[in-house]
Amino acid sequence: MTEGFQVGRHVLVPKHEVLPKNKVDELLESYKITLYQLPLIKNTDPAVKEVGGNPGDVIKITRESQTAGKAVIYKFVVEG
């Protein structure tokens, strides 16, 4: 890999961000789910590493969609 390469700047990588703990609680309450019902993402994923995600965090991924305009998904970070 090239030194200094930022995976988050690549055109094919959607925006990743760590969701603040208070927003995680709101998310889980609004969907009536637990953390373990979210899709999983490993802490070794390059995009998760770049945003500083750690096991136990929730990552908010926002991507452009031709049908929905903007699609937001949430993933639970696990040890990888």
N, C-alpha and C positions, 0 to 999 in steps of 0.2 A: 504494500500500500504506500502511496505517496505521503511523505511527511507533511502534516498540516492539513490533510484533506478533511473537509467537513461534510459528512454524509447528509446532514440536514439541509444542505444547500443544493443537493442534486434535485433536478426537476422531477424525478420520479418518486422522491421520498416525501410523503405528506408531513405536515407540521405535527411534531410531537411535543408535548409539554407535561410536566408533572402536575397533577391536580392537587391543590391545597387540601389538607386534611378536612377542613370544614366543608369544602365542596364535595369531598368523597362521601361524607355523612348525608348530605342533601341528595346526592345521586342515588345512594343505596336506599334511602327512605322513599324517594319518588318512584323508584321501580320495584320497591318491596323485595329486594334481593340482598344476598350477602356477597362479600368480596369474592368468594370462591365460585360464584355463579357467573363472574365476568370471564371473558376469554383471557388466556394467559399469555404473557410475553416474558422472555428470559432477560435477566439483567445483563447478559452478555450481548444482547442485540445492539449493534452499533448506534442506532438512533436513540435507544434508551441510555446507553453510556454517555452519548453526547449531551443529553439534557440532564444528566446526573440522577437518573432513576435508580432506586435501590429496591431490594426485595421488600414487599409490603406496600410499595407506592402504587398509585393508579396513574396510568398514562392516558392522556386525552389525545386522540389522533384525529386531526381534521383534514379531510381530503376533498378535493373537487370531484363532483359527480356530474356526469352529463344528464342524468335523469333527475337527481334531487337538488342539484346546484351545489350544495355543500353537505357532506356526510360526516357525522361525528361518531366515533366509537371510543370505547373505554376498555383498557386492558389492565389486568392485575399483574404486577411485576413479581416474578418468582426467581429463586436461585437457579442459575443455569450453569 
